[in-house]
Every structure is written in structure tokens, then in C-alpha cells.
Amino acid sequence: MSESQPLTGKVAIVTGASAGIGRATARALAAAGAHVIVTARRSDRLDSLVAEIHGSGGSATARAADVATLSDVQSVVDATVDQSGRVDILVNNAGIMKIASITENDVDDWTAMVDVNIKGVLHFLSAVMPHMIERGSGHIVSVGSLAGRRPFPGASVYAATKFAVRALSWGLHLELGSAHGIRVTDIQPGYVSTDLLSDQPDTLAVWDEAWSGRRTLQAEDIARAVEFAVTSPDHVSVSEILVRPTDQPT
Ligand SMILES: NC(=O)c1ccc[n+]([C@@H]2O[C@H](COP(=O)([O-])OP(=O)(O)OC[C@H]3O[C@@H](n4cnc5c(N)ncnc54)[C@H](OP(=O)(O)O)[C@@H]3O)[C@@H](O)[C@H]2O)c1
């Protein structure tokens, strides 16, 4: 293990790795020496990421899965354990955000956010936890949100899902930290320029206008926070990191 590659020998699963924060995190962990399993639904994007990581001298495997489907998730983890023998780091990053006034009463969007942002995290937790407990070590990182501390209008249900991630992370530290040597981190980004709102062009236009002339975060800014947490010494459990653009007034 070299100083520049502190994750050499480690195996990391990154969810939502086909875009944005997950893609940047996968690149960062691979550059730090980890073998990275990249997962999301769009396999063409996962394949191009793996090719890029291999091209940079890193190590990665693509495994397509829908985090809302427990059997998909279990297959990703089982194949990883079969091939690599371990899962050291899980980055629960896959997520969706549907912005709308609560009065629109869009139960389908609420359900979709619960399925991906909460159940997706629980599915991966369920699949990796037995392996981590057996080995007496592991690190579960989840990408929560500033909205998981402070809801904003139009994002009540999204915020609720991220409050859930924060509560779960807190509880996991209590139940898995001292008893099983497992570290837990909740990364809470403010506004990051990604594809998160690409399916909601009207909202995106409003946000773009509001942010005009101000600098948002880039996915790499969050990847750096994940890397900091997972490369901290084993006795250090970085519980939460809130990262906001300097220009973000909320
Ligand atoms: N951007 C921000 O300002 C911001 C702020 C705070 C927190 N976050 C959080 O950061 C995380 C990453 O978001 P991002 O901003 O990087 O957005 P993004 O560019 O839209 O990426 C979202 C990722 O989640 C994956 N995903 C969505 N639904 C999925 C499903 N059912 N199964 C598997 N993968 C799924 C997508 O892959 P596929 O479509 O290929 O499946 C994609 O890789 C999310 O949890 C988000 O809530 C973002």
C-alpha cells in the first residue's frame, strides 16, 4: 500500500455510479487503489466508466442493478463476495429527487423516492452487513443531503427520505460500530451540478436562474469528502460531513 493509494487491497461497491456523484466517487476510490464495483441501471454507462478506470490503471467491475429490487442488489453483493472475497466499503449513493408542491399529492413520485432513497439503502445494507459482521470490519457510506437536515418547499418527501438516511446512519453507528468494527458515514451535499433534475426541465430552469453567477459544487467535491471518510484511520468513524457551496445561502 502506497501513500497515494491508501485503499490498495480494498473492495468498494458504489451505487448510482453511472452518473454524477457516484461516477466521480468510483473514479476517486479506484485512483486511491480500491477495486470498485460500479452499479446502477444503465449498463452502457457503467461499461464506459470501467473502461475509463482500467485506462487509468485502476481496477473496476460493472454490475447492473436496480436498487429498489432486493434480488438485484443481493446478486451484486453475492457476485462481489464470490469473486473478490470481501466488501470493505459500500457507498449508498443512488438516489432520485422529485420536486413538487406537497399539495400536488403525487403519491407515485413519493413512492419512487422512498423505494430508491430509503429501500435501496436498506437493500444494500441487508446484503453487505452479514459479510462485514463476519469479518469484523467494513465502512457503510451513504449520500444523504443538506435536505436531510433542513427541508425546503417542494422537497418535503425528498427531505424525509434523507432524514431517514441520517437516522439510519446514526443508528447503524450505535449497533455496528463498537460491536462489529463497522464505520458509518452520512455525506450531506448542498447543491451539486449533476443530472439529478434532468427529468424536470422546468424546475431545473428555475434553479439555474437562481444560481446564475454563483458557483455550485461539482461531483468531484463530494467524491473528495467520501475519500476523506474512507481513508481515515480504522479507529476514526467520520459520522457526518455537510458540504455546501460557499455561495449557498441556505
Ligand atoms: N446533486 C445534488 O445537488 C445533490 C445534493 C444532495 C444530495 N444528492 C444525492 O446524491 C446522490 C447522487 O445524485 P446525483 O446528484 O449524482 O444525481 P444523478 O447524476 O442523477 O445520479 C443518480 C444516480 O442514481 C442512479 N439511480 C437512480 N435510480 C436508481 C435505481 N432505481 N437503481 C439504481 N440506481 C439508480 C442513477 O443511475 P441509473 O439511472 O443508471 O440507474 C445515477 O447513477 C443522490 O442520492 C442524491 O439524492 C445530490
The ligand as an SDF file (V2000), in Angstrom:
LIG
                    3D

 48 52  0  0  0  0  0  0  0  0999 V2000
  -26.9780   16.9160   -6.9500 N   0  0  0  0  0  0  0  0  0  0  0  0
  -27.2480   17.4490   -5.7620 C   0  0  0  0  0  0  0  0  0  0  0  0
  -27.3610   18.6750   -5.5970 O   0  0  0  0  0  0  0  0  0  0  0  0
  -27.3780   16.5650   -4.5500 C   0  0  0  0  0  0  0  0  0  0  0  0
  -27.4420   17.1770   -3.2990 C   0  0  0  0  0  0  0  0  0  0  0  0
  -27.5810   16.3870   -2.1720 C   0  0  0  0  0  0  0  0  0  0  0  0
  -27.6440   15.0140   -2.2930 C   0  0  0  0  0  0  0  0  0  0  0  0
  -27.5900   14.4340   -3.5300 N   0  0  0  0  0  0  0  0  0  0  0  0
  -27.6790   12.9780   -3.6020 C   0  0  0  0  0  0  0  0  0  0  0  0
  -26.5650   12.4850   -4.2980 O   0  0  0  0  0  0  0  0  0  0  0  0
  -26.8680   11.1980   -4.8470 C   0  0  0  0  0  0  0  0  0  0  0  0
  -26.3940   11.1280   -6.2910 C   0  0  0  0  0  0  0  0  0  0  0  0
  -27.1360   12.0530   -7.0580 O   0  0  0  0  0  0  0  0  0  0  0  0
  -26.5090   12.8970   -8.2570 P   0  0  0  0  0  0  0  0  0  0  0  0
  -26.7080   14.3190   -7.9130 O   0  0  0  0  0  0  0  0  0  0  0  0
  -25.1610   12.3930   -8.6100 O   0  0  0  0  0  0  0  0  0  0  0  0
  -27.6070   12.5680   -9.4000 O   0  0  0  0  0  0  0  0  0  0  0  0
  -27.5050   11.8330  -10.8240 P   0  0  0  0  0  0  0  0  0  0  0  0
  -26.4010   12.4150  -11.6270 O   0  0  0  0  0  0  0  0  0  0  0  0
  -28.8910   11.8810  -11.3460 O   0  0  0  0  0  0  0  0  0  0  0  0
  -27.1200   10.3420  -10.4450 O   0  0  0  0  0  0  0  0  0  0  0  0
  -28.0580    9.5000   -9.8040 C   0  0  0  0  0  0  0  0  0  0  0  0
  -27.5620    8.0680   -9.8630 C   0  0  0  0  0  0  0  0  0  0  0  0
  -28.5100    7.2340   -9.1730 O   0  0  0  0  0  0  0  0  0  0  0  0
  -28.7810    6.1080  -10.0150 C   0  0  0  0  0  0  0  0  0  0  0  0
  -30.1190    5.5780   -9.7690 N   0  0  0  0  0  0  0  0  0  0  0  0
  -31.2910    6.2440   -9.7830 C   0  0  0  0  0  0  0  0  0  0  0  0
  -32.2970    5.3850   -9.5960 N   0  0  0  0  0  0  0  0  0  0  0  0
  -31.7460    4.1520   -9.4670 C   0  0  0  0  0  0  0  0  0  0  0  0
  -32.2850    2.8510   -9.2470 C   0  0  0  0  0  0  0  0  0  0  0  0
  -33.5950    2.6220   -9.1420 N   0  0  0  0  0  0  0  0  0  0  0  0
  -31.4130    1.7990   -9.1680 N   0  0  0  0  0  0  0  0  0  0  0  0
  -30.0910    2.0100   -9.3000 C   0  0  0  0  0  0  0  0  0  0  0  0
  -29.5250    3.2130   -9.4920 N   0  0  0  0  0  0  0  0  0  0  0  0
  -30.3610    4.2650   -9.5810 C   0  0  0  0  0  0  0  0  0  0  0  0
  -28.6300    6.6270  -11.4390 C   0  0  0  0  0  0  0  0  0  0  0  0
  -28.2800    5.5500  -12.2980 O   0  0  0  0  0  0  0  0  0  0  0  0
  -29.2390    4.8450  -13.3760 P   0  0  0  0  0  0  0  0  0  0  0  0
  -30.2300    5.8730  -13.8400 O   0  0  0  0  0  0  0  0  0  0  0  0
  -28.2870    4.4010  -14.4420 O   0  0  0  0  0  0  0  0  0  0  0  0
  -29.8630    3.7030  -12.6520 O   0  0  0  0  0  0  0  0  0  0  0  0
  -27.4230    7.5660  -11.2920 C   0  0  0  0  0  0  0  0  0  0  0  0
  -26.2360    6.8440  -11.4070 O   0  0  0  0  0  0  0  0  0  0  0  0
  -28.3800   11.0140   -4.6580 C   0  0  0  0  0  0  0  0  0  0  0  0
  -28.6250   10.1880   -3.5540 O   0  0  0  0  0  0  0  0  0  0  0  0
  -28.8650   12.4290   -4.3690 C   0  0  0  0  0  0  0  0  0  0  0  0
  -30.0510   12.4370   -3.6210 O   0  0  0  0  0  0  0  0  0  0  0  0
  -27.4480   15.1790   -4.6560 C   0  0  0  0  0  0  0  0  0  0  0  0
  1  2  1  0
  2  3  2  0
  2  4  1  0
  4  5  1  0
  4 48  2  0
  5  6  2  0
  6  7  1  0
  7  8  2  0
  8  9  1  0
  8 48  1  0
  9 10  1  0
  9 46  1  0
 10 11  1  0
 11 12  1  0
 11 44  1  0
 12 13  1  0
 13 14  1  0
 14 15  2  0
 14 16  1  0
 14 17  1  0
 17 18  1  0
 18 19  2  0
 18 20  1  0
 18 21  1  0
 21 22  1  0
 22 23  1  0
 23 24  1  0
 23 42  1  0
 24 25  1  0
 25 26  1  0
 25 36  1  0
 26 27  1  0
 26 35  1  0
 27 28  2  0
 28 29  1  0
 29 30  1  0
 29 35  2  0
 30 31  1  0
 30 32  2  0
 32 33  1  0
 33 34  2  0
 34 35  1  0
 36 37  1  0
 36 42  1  0
 37 38  1  0
 38 39  2  0
 38 40  1  0
 38 41  1  0
 42 43  1  0
 44 45  1  0
 44 46  1  0
 46 47  1  0
M  CHG  2   8   1  16  -1
M  END
$$$$
